Amino acid sequence: MNLSEEQIERYSRHIILADVGPEGQEAILHGKVLIVGAGGLGSPAALYLAAAGVGTIGLIDNDEVDLTNLQRQIIHATPDLNKPKVLSAKEKIEKLNPDVETVIYRERITSENIMGIIQEYDFLIDGTDNFPTKFLINDACVFAQKSFSHGGVLRFKGQTMTYTPGNACYRCVFRSPPPKDAVPSCSQAGILGSIAGILGTIQATEALKYLIGKGHLLTNRVLTFDAMQMEFRTVNIERDHRCPICGDNPTIKELSDEEQPVCDLKQ
């Protein structure tokens, strides 16, 4: 065991778990997780992964902290207003756990930069709030053979699934971004703040399970929940052999930046 006395004490509640133990904690300490989006989903995910001792956490976001963010983006605080989200998040992670190296990318993820960024990481967490970026993350992970956790929240509901190479990808379930006016954003329709916490924490759990190689990931399954009814549901899915990117005869050969559909709730 290569853990220091301080680390043994810090991670003692992990180490005594039979399915984690010192070997699992060392795997976590050597793990590298990229979080795309330092907002509602990325905030709880980053905090829990940092507390768990994930060795390298990457954060990519080009936005700044806004007052409306603070209702759910718990890694940021009032003094952080107008500060780059990645810098605000990095400061909190470093205070929480000095074992963690935080790598920040103050930029928007695009088809031009995503492959160069994700190659450094073991697992990705999709904490974005728009469909084009979600499809871009999926496509890049399929091409690069990288595993990731998808997450989406709106109003009182959330959904998540995990992709690992060879299993169903996001496009197996959702072929392409929805048409204009089909789905509003959180800024248009609202979201109960704690919903993001529920979903982001599930995503962090998937990342930790992946790093230690234990448990059943949400592969070939979509988990949905409705907090108003406090009901959780798991839907089994299969890899679609007609999928345009991971199917037997893929038609998507390269990455592209799709246009974000705009929803007008007044219609």
C-alpha positions in Angstrom: 0.0 0.0 0.0 1.5 3.3 -1.1 -0.8 5.6 0.9 0.6 8.0 3.5 -0.7 8.0 7.1 -2.6 11.2 6.4 -4.2 9.6 3.3 -5.1 6.5 5.2 -6.9 8.6 7.7 -8.5 10.9 5.1 -9.9 8.1 3.0 -10.5 5.6 5.9 -14.2 5.3 5.2 -13.4 4.2 1.6 -10.6 1.9 2.7 -12.8 -0.1 5.1 -15.2 -0.8 2.3 -14.6 -4.3 1.0 -15.3 -3.2 -2.6 -12.8 -0.3 -2.4 -10.1 -1.0 0.1 -6.5 0.4 -0.3 -6.2 -0.8 -3.8 -9.4 0.9 -4.9 -8.4 4.1 -3.2 -5.0 4.1 -5.0 -6.9 3.6 -8.2 -9.0 6.7 -7.4 -5.8 8.7 -6.5 -4.4 7.7 -9.9 -7.6 8.4 -11.8 -8.2 11.3 -14.2 -11.8 12.6 -14.7 -12.8 15.5 -17.0 -15.9 17.4 -16.1 -17.4 19.3 -19.0 -19.3 22.2 -17.5 -18.7 23.7 -14.1 -22.4 24.4 -13.4 -25.3 22.6 -11.9 -24.2 19.1 -12.6 -20.5 19.7 -12.6 -20.5 21.4 -9.2 -21.6 18.4 -7.0 -19.7 16.0 -9.2 -16.5 18.0 -8.8 -16.9 18.3 -5.0 -17.5 14.6 -4.5 -14.8 13.5 -6.8 -12.3 15.9 -5.1 -13.4 14.7 -1.7 -12.9 11.1 -2.9 -9.3 11.9 -3.9 -9.5 11.6 -7.7 -5.9 12.4 -8.6 -6.6 14.7 -11.6 -9.9 16.6 -12.2 -10.2 18.5 -15.4 -12.7 21.3 -15.7 -13.8 22.9 -18.9 -16.1 25.9 -19.1 -15.9 29.3 -20.7 -18.6 31.0 -18.6 -18.4 33.3 -15.5 -20.3 33.0 -12.3 -23.7 34.7 -12.4 -26.1 35.5 -9.6 -28.7 33.1 -11.1 -26.2 30.3 -10.9 -25.9 30.2 -7.1 -29.3 28.6 -6.6 -27.9 25.3 -7.7 -24.2 25.5 -8.7 -23.0 24.8 -5.2 -19.2 24.9 -5.9 -19.5 28.7 -6.4 -20.3 31.4 -3.8 -21.4 35.0 -3.7 -17.9 36.4 -3.6 -17.2 34.5 -6.9 -19.6 36.6 -8.9 -18.1 37.5 -12.4 -15.2 35.1 -11.8 -14.5 32.4 -14.4 -16.3 29.3 -13.2 -13.3 27.0 -13.8 -11.2 29.3 -11.5 -13.9 29.4 -8.9 -14.2 25.7 -8.9 -10.5 25.1 -8.8 -10.2 27.2 -5.7 -12.8 25.2 -3.9 -11.3 21.9 -4.9 -7.8 22.9 -3.7 -9.2 23.9 -0.4 -11.1 20.7 0.0 -8.3 18.3 -0.9 -4.7 19.0 -1.6 -4.2 15.5 -3.1 -6.1 16.6 -6.2 -4.5 18.3 -9.2 -7.1 20.5 -11.0 -6.6 21.3 -14.6 -8.7 24.1 -16.0 -9.7 24.9 -19.5 -11.4 28.3 -19.8 -12.8 27.7 -23.2 -15.9 26.3 -24.9 -15.5 22.7 -26.0 -15.7 22.3 -29.8 -15.0 19.8 -32.5 -11.6 21.5 -32.9 -10.3 21.0 -29.4 -12.2 18.1 -27.8 -10.1 15.2 -29.0 -6.9 16.8 -27.8 -8.4 17.4 -24.3 -10.2 14.1 -23.6 -7.2 11.9 -24.5 -5.6 12.8 -21.2 -8.6 11.4 -19.1 -10.0 8.1 -18.1 -13.6 9.1 -17.7 -15.7 12.1 -18.7 -18.7 13.7 -17.0 -21.1 15.6 -19.3 -22.4 18.4 -17.2 -23.5 20.6 -20.1 -26.9 22.2 -20.6 -27.2 22.1 -24.4 -27.8 19.3 -26.9 -25.1 20.1 -29.5 -22.4 19.8 -26.9 -23.9 16.6 -25.5 -23.8 15.0 -29.0 -20.3 16.3 -29.5 -19.1 14.7 -26.3 -20.8 11.4 -27.2 -19.3 11.4 -30.7 -15.8 12.2 -29.5 -15.9 9.5 -26.8 -17.0 6.9 -29.4 -14.2 7.9 -31.7 -11.6 8.0 -28.9 -13.0 4.9 -27.1 -13.5 6.9 -23.9 -16.2 6.2 -21.3 -18.5 9.0 -20.1 -21.6 9.8 -18.0 -24.4 11.7 -19.7 -26.7 13.8 -17.5 -29.6 16.1 -18.2 -32.0 18.0 -15.8 -35.0 20.2 -16.2 -37.7 21.5 -13.8 -38.1 18.6 -11.4 -36.7 15.8 -13.6 -33.4 14.2 -14.5 -31.9 11.5 -16.7 -28.5 9.8 -16.9 -26.8 7.0 -18.7 -23.2 5.8 -18.9 -21.4 5.0 -22.1 -18.5 2.5 -22.3 -17.0 1.3 -25.6 -19.0 -1.5 -27.2 -22.3 -0.5 -25.4 -25.2 1.8 -26.3 -24.2 5.4 -26.9 -26.2 8.5 -26.6 -27.1 8.5 -30.3 -28.4 4.9 -30.0 -31.2 6.5 -27.8 -31.4 10.1 -29.2 -30.4 10.3 -32.9 -29.9 14.0 -33.1 -30.6 17.3 -31.3 -34.3 18.0 -30.9 -36.0 20.5 -33.3 -36.5 24.1 -32.5 -39.2 24.7 -29.7 -39.1 21.0 -28.7 -37.2 21.4 -25.4 -36.7 24.5 -23.3 -33.5 25.2 -21.4 -33.2 25.6 -17.6 -33.0 29.4 -18.0 -36.3 29.3 -19.8 -38.3 26.6 -17.9 -36.5 26.6 -14.5 -35.1 23.9 -12.3 -35.3 23.0 -8.7 -31.8 23.5 -7.5 -31.4 20.2 -5.6 -32.3 18.3 -8.8 -28.9 19.1 -10.2 -27.4 17.9 -7.0 -29.1 14.5 -7.2 -28.0 14.0 -10.8 -24.5 15.3 -10.5 -23.9 13.1 -7.5 -25.1 10.0 -9.4 -22.6 11.0 -12.2 -19.8 11.2 -9.7 -20.7 7.8 -8.3 -20.5 6.3 -11.8 -17.0 7.9 -12.3 -15.8 6.4 -9.0 -17.2 2.9 -9.8 -15.5 3.1 -13.2 -12.2 4.0 -11.6 -12.3 1.1 -9.0 -13.8 -1.3 -11.5 -16.6 -2.4 -9.2 -20.4 -2.4 -9.4 -22.7 -2.2 -12.4 -22.5 1.0 -14.4 -25.5 2.6 -16.1 -24.5 1.0 -19.4 -27.3 0.0 -21.7 -29.7 1.6 -19.2 -31.2 5.1 -18.9 -32.0 6.2 -15.3 -34.8 8.8 -15.0 -36.3 10.4 -12.0 -39.2 12.7 -11.2 -38.7 14.5 -7.9 -42.2 15.7 -7.7 -43.4 12.1 -7.4 -40.0 11.0 -6.0 -40.0 8.1 -8.5 -36.9 6.6 -10.1 -37.1 4.4 -13.2 -34.5 2.4 -15.2 -35.1 1.7 -18.8 -33.0 -1.0 -20.5 -31.6 -0.1 -23.9 -29.5 -1.8 -26.5 -26.7 -0.7 -28.8 -28.4 0.1 -32.1 -26.7 -1.6 -35.0 -28.1 1.2 -37.2 -26.6 4.0 -35.0 -25.0 6.6 -37.2 -21.8 6.6 -35.1 -21.4 3.3 -33.3 -23.5 1.1 -35.5 -22.3 -1.5 -38.0 -22.2 1.0 -40.9 -21.6 4.4 -39.3 -22.4 7.5 -41.4 -20.8 10.0 -39.0 -17.1 10.0 -40.0 -15.9 13.2 -38.3 -16.8 15.6 -35.5 -18.9 18.7 -36.2 -20.5 21.5 -34.1 -24.2 21.3 -34.5 -26.4 24.4 -34.2 -28.2 24.9 -30.8 -31.9 24.8 -31.3 -33.7 27.8 -29.7 -37.0 27.3 -27.9 -39.5 30.1 -27.6 -41.8 29.3 -24.7 -44.2 32.1 -25.9 -45.3 29.9 -28.8 
